[in-house]
Amino acid sequence: MTAKEFVQKFYKSDALIDSTVMKEFLHPDVKLDWNSSTGFIQLDASSLLKLADELGQAYVRSNIRISHIVAEDNLISVRYAHFVKTVENPREEMLLAHFMTIWEIKDDKLYRGYQMSQLS
């Protein structure tokens, strides 16, 4: 599987709302630098798994719609919109945020990420 296919598989999975799935994709030394609408945070494997658990409690479904994906060796740039269905209203899909992320793949896992997001 190419690095691009690996990243596509990650976003097509339930990894963002299920920490057991997320764990399969993460390098043990993963770091994500995230510039969001609310500021900068840096996440490691533990905090990414915790975030997936928190999202899994709030949302029953997560849907990623990739608009752009570009690969160069082990670097993958992906632009996508993240849609969710809430526990309170599982029939209505809502746009959570727009994202632009660059992933470095190492040992066939997500190793280093640089992400920007904006709430919908």
PyMOL commands that set and color helices and strands:
alter all, ss='L'
color gray80, all
select helices_A, chain A and resi 3-12+15-17+19-25+45-58
alter helices_A, ss='H'
color red, helices_A
select strands_A, chain A and resi 26-36+39-44+59-72+75-86+93-106+109-119
alter strands_A, ss='S'
color yellow, strands_A
deselect
rebuild
show_as cartoon
